[in-house]
C-alpha cells in the first residue's frame, strides 16, 4: 500500500486565491513527522513546513499552513493568496517511528500546481 | 543556511559507462541521502549514510553503490549505467534539530543513452 498518497497530479489556481493540496498517509506508528516540499522548475527541493504527530496545533509558516487531521490521516497543505511564483511541484513526505535512525523519508507522487494570472 | 552542492546539473552518459554523482555539504552533518525522482513516483531512496564509511540501502539500491570517505562528501556510483537509470538524482542532508528536516541539493539530471 502507498504510504503517502497525493491524489491530485495537477491543479490550477487563480492568482491571489487560496489552494489546498491533498495528502493522505498510512502508518501504524504513533510517532511520525509530515513534511511538505516545493520543487520549482529549477529542480531544487525547498522545505516548506513540518507537522509532528504529537503537535496539537496545525503548523503555519507564512502563507503556508498544514491542515492536520490525525484521525483521517491527512495532512493537506494550504497556500493562501497564491502568487505566480508558487507554480511548482509539491511533495508530501513522512518520517516514521522512533527507531528511524536514518531519518528516512517516504514521498508522495507530487502535485503540480499552476497559478493563473 | 544549509548548503548542499551537487557537482553537475546535467549529465549525458552512454550505456555501460561508470558514472559518479558527487554531493558535498558544508555543515558537518552526519546523515546524507541519495534519491532518484521519476514522474508520478515522487522521490525514492537509493542509499543513505549516517557517518563516514557507513551506508545503508534504501528502497531501490539495485544498480547503485555509494561512497562516503569524508563526512562532507557522499558519492553515488552507477557501476555500469543503463537506460533505465535515466532520471533526476537528488542528494540531501539533515540539519541537526528536533524536526530533522532534510535539505536538498539542486539535483542532477542524468541521461543514459
Interface residues (C-beta under 8 A of the other chain):
Chain A: X4 X6 X9 X33 X35 X37 X42 X43 X44 X45 X46 X47 X50 X52 X91 X93 X95 X101 X102 X103 X104 X105 X107 X108 X109 X110
Chain B: X9 X31 X33 X35 X40 X41 X42 X43 X44 X45 X48 X50 X56 X58 X88 X90 X92 X94 X99 X100 X101 X102 X103 X104 X105 X106 X107 X109
